[in-house]
Amino acid sequence: MRTCLLIVLWACLSQLGDAKALFERTTDVVVKEGMVVGRGDDGWALKRSKRGWMWNQFFLLEEYTGSDYQYVGKLHSDQDKGDGTLKYVLSGDGAGSLFLIDENSGDIHATKRLDREEKAYYTLRAQAVNKRTGRPVEPESQFVIKIHDINDNEPKFTKDTYIASVPEMSDVGTPVVQVTATDDDDATYGNSARVVYSILQGQPYFSVEPDTGIIRTALANMNRENKEKYQVVIQAKDMAGQIGGLSGTATVNITLTDVNDNPPRFPQGTYQFSTPESTEVGSPVGRIKANDADVGENAEVKYNIIGGDGVDMFDIMTDKDIQEGVITVKRPLDYERKKIYTIKVQAENTHLDPRFLLLGPFKDTATVKITVEDVDEPPVFERASYIMEVKEDASIGTLIGSVIAADPDATKSLVRYSIDRLTDLDRMFNIHSGNGSIVTFKHLDRESFPWHNITVTATEINNPKQVGRVPVYIRILDINDNAPEFATFYETFVCENAKAGQRIQTVSAVDNDDPIGGHRFFFSLPAEASVNANFTVRDNKDNTAGILTRRSGFSRLERSTYLVPVVISDGGYPMQSSTSTLTILVCTCDREGNMQSCNAEPLILPAGLSTGALIAILLCIIILLIIVMLFAALRRQKKKEPLIISKEDVRDNIVSYNDEGGGEEDTQAFDIGTLRNPEAIDDNKLRRDIIPETLFPSRRTAPTRDNADVRDFINQRLQENDTDPTAPPYDSLATYAYEGNGSIAESLSSLESATTEGDQDYNYLSEWGPRFKKLADMYGGEDSDKDS
C-alpha cells in the first residue's frame, strides 16, 4: 500500500511570499513505497515505518477580517476510496468551537479571528473512522496550527515619563538615562518587533542611540545657571523604523545638577556700619553677603577678616542658613579712644571642584567701615575689684583705702561715691563721697567676720542715672585679743591609791586668734596655788600639759573633790592668759588604776536614809500636794442653782456687792425662796415671773407684820456671802418675796401697781450711757414690739 500525504494550504499564499516557510519540512520529505525517507538537520538519513497518513503543521494568519470562516487546510487518508465510508474526526485545542472539520472532505476552517499575542499555536489530533463500524482505520495523529504574526502592536515604553539628571558643564556624549520600549509582536518573525529609537524634542542638547535607547548629552558646557530643566521626547518605532511601522513616545524630564563653577561675589566693594560704644561683646554690628550663583553645598561661603585696624576689635561668623557674614563685637568699644575702624572681609567657597579651578579664584573681598557712636557711659573704676586690709583693733574713722572712678565720656563729669548698704547692712564702713576714701564706721572683730565684701558705687553728678559699681574686699587682720582656754571640759579623777608624780590628765587649749606663726601655749599653776599643792602642771612644750600628783594617799572620806587652777598663756603680743579650773574627783580604783566608784555620799552618811527611801518620801509629798490642789479646785467650781433664769423676771432683788461682778451680762443668782411668806401665797395670785397681761386692781396695802425674822435671815446670808471664800466672783442676785413696813416712801415695786408697763416711758434709759444699755434694750425694745 502506498501512503500519500496531502497538505493543502489555501490561505493567502500570495501574502506570505515565502513558500518555504509554509512547507518547512514538507519539502524535505520523500515518500516511497513501504517507508518514508528523509534528511535530518544534521544531514544523516532517517528511516521509519510506513504510515497510512502523516503531516507536520498548518499555518494561519492572525487578525483575519473576512466574513467567512478562514480556511486552514485539508486532511486526506489513502484509505479513503471516495465512497463515503470514512469520516474525519478532530479533537484537541479549540476543536469543535474554534476549529471545525468537514467529516467527509477533511477540510478544516477557523471560526473566529485569532490573536497571536493571546495564543501562538494550537495542538490538535485527527483520526479517520469507518462510519459503519465506528472503528478507526488509522492510528490517531497529532498536528499543530501555528498563528502567523502581523504588525498589530505598537512599541510601548516601560514608563510614560522618565526623570533624569546630569551635571552641568558635562562633556558631549555623557550618558543621561536609558529608555526602553517593548513590542508584543513576534520578534522571531519579520521586523514587527524590531524597535528603533529617535528623538523628537530636545535637540540640539541631547541625542539618543537608535538601538539601545541611551540618551546622551549633545552640547558642550550646558550651564545650569542659564537653563536648568529640559524636556526630551523620545520615539520608539517598530519595523526597524521603516515607513508603515507603528510607534510610541515617552517624555524624559532632564535636570542639570549644580557644580561649583561660580565663585562668590560681593555686590559692592565697601560697606559701612555704625554701633554705639556700649554694644556688648558678642553683639552683632551688621551683616554682609557674597552672592554665589551655585546652590546647595556649592554655594556655601565662609567669611574671614583678613586685614584692617579692627581685626582685634571685631569678629565675623557665617550664618549657614542664609550664607551671610555676621560682624560682631570682639572687645569693648570706646568712643573716646577710637571712633572709626576698618576691616577687610574675605568670602570663599568651602567646597571646591578641581575641574573648575581654572575659572577661579573662588573667593572675593570687601571693605567694611564701622563707626563707633558716643553714648553717656557710667563712671569706670580704675580696677575691676579692690582688696584692702585693716586691723581689727582699728579705731573708728581709720582709713582703710581709696577707690578711684572717672567718667569715660568727653564731658568728664564729676562723680560721687557711696556704699551699697545692701552689702553693708551693719554699716561697718563709710566712704567719702568726694575722694572715695573708705574708713571704719564701727569697731571690727576678726573672730566674727574675717572678711567684709562691700560694693562701692560711683554716680555721675550731672546724670545720676549713670552709676558704676565695683566690689571691694576688706580683710580684717588679726591681733592677739583673745586669751586661750581649755579645749574641752575634762572629767578628771585621781585614785585613792595614786602615787606621787603620777599623771592623771592631759589638757590642751584653744585660742580664737589666728597668729601668723601658729599657736604656742604655756601651762602653769598660779603662784598662790603652788604652795602645799596636791597637784602640779607639767608643760609638754607641744601645746599640751600633764596634770601630775604631788603626793600619795588620797581619801574620799577626807576630801572627795579638788579644784586645780591652771594658767594658760599664749605667745602673742601682747600676751594673753586665762585661768581655767580643773575639777578632780577622788575615786576608788583597782590595782590597775581603773575607776570603780567616785560616789562619796554612802561614806559621809552611813547611818542615814538610802536614796530610794528619800525618793519614795518625796513622791508621797508630791501626791498629797496634788490631792489638796484638786480638792480646792473642785470647791471653787461648786455653784448654787440660780432662782431666776428668765431675763423677763422683774421681781425686786437684793444685790450683794461684796466682790467684783462679771458685768452686765451676769444674771446668775441664788434662790432665797425661803424668804417668801407662806401666808402671802394665794392660789389666785398671778405669777410674778412673767409680765402681767391684764390690769391689776387697785393697790392693796400689805398688813403690818413683824419682819425681824427677815432681817435676821438677810443679815445672816450677807455675812455668809462676805466670809465665804468660795463665793462666785460675780454679782449675786437675791430675791425677797415681800416688803417691810413703815417706809414713808411707801412701796418702790411696780408689782400690784394700778398702772401697766404700757404707761411707762423707758426711752430715757438709752440716754444714761453704756451701763444701762441692757435695760434700754430690754424695755425699750419690748415697747417697740408692742407698738408694732
Beta strands, then each sheet from edge to edge (+ up, - down):
strand 1: 29-32
strand 2: 35-39
strand 3: 45-49
strand 4: 57-61
strand 5: 70-74
strand 6: 86-92
strand 7: 99-101
strand 8: 107-110
strand 9: 121-130
strand 10: 141-148
strand 11: 156-157
strand 12: 161-167
strand 13: 175-178
strand 14: 181-182
strand 15: 196-201
strand 16: 206-208
strand 17: 214-217
strand 18: 229-237
strand 19: 247-257
strand 20: 270-276
strand 21: 284-288
strand 22: 301-308
strand 23: 314-319
strand 24: 324-329
strand 25: 340-349
strand 26: 363-373
strand 27: 380-381
strand 28: 386-391
strand 29: 399-402
strand 30: 405-406
strand 31: 415-419
strand 32: 429-431
strand 33: 437-440
strand 34: 451-460
strand 35: 467-477
strand 36: 485-486
strand 37: 492-495
strand 38: 503-510
strand 39: 521-524
strand 40: 535-539
strand 41: 544-549
strand 42: 561-570
strand 43: 577-589
strand 44: 595-597
strand 45: 653-656
strand 46: 732-735
sheet 1: 1+ 2- 3+
sheet 2: 4+ 10+ 9- 6+
sheet 3: 5+ 8- 7+
sheet 4: 11+ 14-
sheet 5: 12+ 19+ 18- 15+
sheet 6: 13+ 17- 16+
sheet 7: 20+ 26+ 25- 22+
sheet 8: 21+ 24- 23+
sheet 9: 27+ 30-
sheet 10: 28+ 35+ 34- 31+
sheet 11: 29+ 33- 32+
sheet 12: 36+ 38- 41+ 40-
sheet 13: 37+ 43+ 42- 39+
sheet 14: 37+ 43+ 44-
sheet 15: 45+ 46-
end
